[in-house]
Amino acid sequence: MTTASTAPWLLVTASIAATYVWRGAGVYCATRIDPQGRLFAWVTCVSYALLAGLIARMIVLPVGTLSSTPLIDRLLAVGLSFAVYYFGRRRPLRAVLSGVVVFILISALRDAMG
């Protein structure tokens, strides 16, 4: 039987144990995966597809506060980010920051106008 003071510690200990079990299994499996193999290429493609899908959903069907912004504002910020990425030495951080700044500026201008 656990008391109210030991229950949180048991949960933290169980969480740590579960995390390290899966990390250990990942390390064990990673030594056996060929990074040039077909399985690794498939996993890479699936992860890129999931990321692209999540980004597209955030732009087209956002939730929360982002859903109150017009679609054109989000598209302009993303378009500028792509342009900065492709014409600016392919630096992801620079592209993301430019998109965020443009989105904030567009939103601020839209709010100031009424």
Secondary structure, DSSP 4 states (H G I P E B T S, - for coil): ---TTTHHHHHHHHHHHHHHHHHHHHHHHHTT--TTSHHHHHHHHHHHHHHHHHHHHHHHS--GGGGGS-HHHHHHHHHHHHHHHHHTTT-HHHHHHHHHHHHHHHHHHHHHH-
